[in-house]
């Protein structure tokens, strides 16, 4: 949802909307391609270990999240697990 439609769905009326860009040099987006699932998880664990903290890892499914949590736990990396419905 965005803009006017979001406000309508939320039932908000007589609102003021402020739209502004922002510079967040501490946020980055990276895409890597892997042919093997194990290589992908290993690379993710490595990046989490060495990344500035705190951080967020988004995954597509609960099963993916649980797999990554186990891999992080195996490396004694502190973590929290949260699910949010799509």
C-alpha positions as a printed Julia matrix, in Angstrom:
86×3 Matrix{Float64}:
  0.0     0.0    0.0
  1.13    3.51  -0.55
 -0.1     7.03  -0.15
 -3.78    7.75  -0.54
 -4.86    4.09  -0.75
 -3.08    3.31   2.52
 -4.9     6.1    4.29
 -8.24    4.99   2.87
 -7.72    1.39   3.98
 -6.74    2.57   7.44
 -9.87    4.73   7.6
 -7.9     7.91   8.17
 -9.45   11.2    7.14
 -8.26   14.81   7.16
 -4.64   13.73   7.41
 -1.44   15.53   6.57
  1.07   13.45   4.63
  4.75   14.29   4.59
  6.97   12.56   2.05
 10.69   13.02   2.27
 13.74   11.14   1.14
 16.49   10.24   3.55
 20.13    9.25   3.39
 20.9     6.05   5.3
 24.53    5.15   4.55
 24.4     2.4    7.18
 21.77    0.45   5.19
 22.84   -1.6    2.21
 21.29   -4.08  -0.18
 23.25   -6.97  -1.57
 22.27   -9.79  -3.9
 24.37  -12.93  -4.32
 23.52  -16.03  -6.33
 24.21  -19.54  -5.06
 23.71  -22.89  -6.71
 23.79  -24.9   -3.46
 21.62  -24.18  -0.41
 24.45  -25.06   1.96
 26.75  -22.49   0.34
 24.06  -19.84   0.75
 23.54  -20.53   4.45
 27.31  -20.66   5.06
 27.79  -17.28   3.36
 24.92  -15.77   5.33
 26.3   -17.01   8.65
 29.72  -15.59   7.73
 28.23  -12.18   6.89
 26.14  -12.1   10.07
 29.2   -12.95  12.16
 31.22  -10.05  10.76
 28.47   -7.46  10.2
 27.94   -4.44  12.41
 25.32   -5.16  15.04
 22.41   -5.07  15.41
 21.14   -6.34  12.07
 18.09   -7.88  10.43
 17.94  -10.88   8.12
 14.74  -11.23   6.12
 13.78  -14.64   4.73
 10.87  -15.89   2.66
  9.6   -18.69   4.88
  9.48  -19.77   8.49
 11.37  -22.91   7.49
 14.21  -20.75   6.09
 14.27  -18.74   9.32
 14.48  -21.88  11.46
 17.29  -23.29   9.3
 19.27  -20.06   9.6
 18.64  -19.88  13.35
 20.12  -23.37  13.75
 23.15  -22.43  11.66
 23.7   -19.25  13.72
 23.3   -21.17  16.98
 25.9   -23.66  15.73
 28.36  -20.76  15.5
 27.39  -19.3   18.92
 25.95  -16.17  17.29
 23.32  -14.43  19.44
 20.0   -14.09  17.67
 16.29  -13.52  18.04
 13.52  -15.04  15.97
 10.39  -13.21  14.94
  7.71  -13.95  12.4
  5.51  -11.41  10.72
  2.63  -12.42   8.46
  3.04  -11.4    4.83
